[in-house]
């Protein structure tokens, strides 16, 4: 049973209240409150970790080994995505109790595939068409994808 969405302060932090749901709450029957702002802060920290892994791999591939930015992105992004699933599952959205890990894993990679396609297209657009530097292209594309990912992961994959 889900309670209604209520503002908790004048700055309107949305709070979801989940009451007496054994699958989400264990058998304690206590109220669980999950704020958008807390999820977003954890999402940002997880994203920074994944971005560090992704960008480091990307820079090594594109700058050290001279691989084309599109190909370097094709390799680096899945590595960051793998780190992301586990961090989002167990920390960002604190979804430890869900026994449908395989369903979440499939949903995560579906979101990731859409986001990856978007990222790849944006990197190529920014780099080839708009003549932005390869690293700036990558950062701009990932910022756009990050917003998309937060919304979809929170409301579909790990809800």
C-alpha positions in Angstrom: 0.0 0.0 0.0 1.5 3.4 -1.0 0.6 6.6 0.7 0.0 9.8 -1.2 2.8 12.0 -2.4 3.1 14.9 0.1 5.4 18.0 0.2 7.5 17.9 3.3 8.6 21.5 3.4 8.1 24.8 1.5 10.8 23.7 -1.0 8.6 20.8 -2.0 10.7 17.7 -1.4 8.6 14.9 -2.7 8.3 12.0 -0.3 7.0 8.6 -1.1 5.7 6.7 1.9 5.5 2.9 1.7 3.7 1.4 4.6 3.5 -2.3 5.6 4.7 -3.7 2.3 6.5 -6.9 3.3 8.6 -7.2 0.1 9.9 -3.7 0.4 10.0 -3.3 4.2 10.9 -6.8 5.4 8.5 -7.8 8.2 9.0 -4.8 10.4 6.0 -2.9 9.2 7.8 0.4 9.7 7.4 3.4 7.3 10.1 3.9 4.7 10.6 7.4 3.3 12.6 7.9 0.2 13.1 11.5 -1.0 14.0 12.5 -4.5 16.8 14.7 -3.2 18.4 11.9 -1.2 18.2 9.6 -4.2 19.6 12.3 -6.5 22.6 12.9 -4.2 23.4 9.2 -4.1 22.8 9.0 -7.9 25.2 11.9 -8.4 27.9 10.2 -6.3 27.4 6.9 -8.1 27.4 8.8 -11.4 30.7 10.5 -10.5 32.3 7.2 -9.8 31.0 5.6 -13.0 31.9 8.7 -15.0 35.4 8.6 -13.6 35.8 5.0 -14.7 34.2 5.7 -18.1 36.2 8.9 -18.7 39.5 7.5 -17.6 39.1 4.6 -19.9 37.9 6.9 -22.7 41.0 9.2 -22.3 43.4 6.3 -22.2 41.9 4.8 -25.4 41.5 8.1 -27.3 44.6 10.0 -26.2 47.1 7.4 -25.3 46.2 4.8 -27.9 44.9 7.2 -30.6 41.5 5.4 -31.0 38.8 7.4 -32.7 36.5 9.0 -30.0 33.4 7.1 -31.3 35.2 3.8 -30.8 36.7 4.8 -27.5 33.2 5.7 -26.3 32.0 2.3 -27.5 34.4 0.6 -25.3 34.5 2.9 -22.2 30.8 3.3 -21.6 30.0 -0.4 -21.0 32.7 -0.5 -18.4 31.1 2.4 -16.6 27.7 0.9 -17.0 28.7 -2.4 -15.3 30.0 -0.4 -12.3 26.7 1.6 -12.4 24.3 -1.3 -12.1 25.7 -2.6 -8.9 26.1 0.8 -7.3 22.6 1.8 -8.2 21.0 -1.5 -7.1 22.7 -1.7 -3.7 23.3 2.0 -2.8 21.7 4.7 -4.9 18.1 3.3 -4.9 18.7 1.0 -1.9 16.9 -1.8 -3.5 18.5 -4.7 -1.6 15.3 -6.7 -0.9 13.9 -7.1 -4.4 14.3 -10.7 -5.4 13.8 -9.9 -9.1 17.4 -8.9 -9.7 17.3 -10.5 -13.1 14.4 -8.3 -14.2 16.1 -5.2 -12.9 19.3 -6.2 -14.6 17.5 -6.5 -18.0 15.7 -3.2 -17.4 19.0 -1.5 -16.5 20.7 -2.7 -19.6 17.7 -1.6 -21.7 17.9 1.9 -20.3 21.7 1.7 -20.7 21.3 0.7 -24.4 19.0 3.7 -25.1 21.3 6.0 -23.1 24.4 4.5 -24.9 22.9 5.2 -28.3 22.0 8.7 -27.2 25.6 9.2 -25.9 27.2 7.8 -29.0 25.1 10.0 -31.2 25.8 13.1 -29.1 29.6 12.5 -29.0 29.7 12.1 -32.7 27.4 15.2 -33.2 29.4 17.4 -30.9 32.8 16.2 -32.1 32.3 15.8 -35.9 29.5 18.3 -36.6 30.0 21.0 -34.0 33.8 20.7 -33.9 34.0 20.5 -30.2 37.0 18.8 -28.6 36.7 15.1 -28.0 36.7 15.4 -24.2 34.3 18.3 -24.1 32.0 16.3 -26.5 32.1 13.3 -24.1 31.4 15.4 -21.0 28.5 17.3 -22.6 26.9 14.0 -23.9 27.2 12.3 -20.5 25.5 15.3 -18.7 22.5 15.0 -21.0 22.4 11.2 -20.6 22.7 11.5 -16.9 19.4 13.4 -16.5 17.7 10.9 -18.8 19.1 8.0 -16.8 18.1 9.3 -13.3 14.5 9.7 -14.3 14.1 6.3 -16.0 16.2 4.3 -13.5 14.3 5.8 -10.5 10.8 5.4 -11.9 11.1 2.2 -13.9 14.1 0.1 -13.2 14.5 0.4 -9.4 11.1 1.6 -8.3 
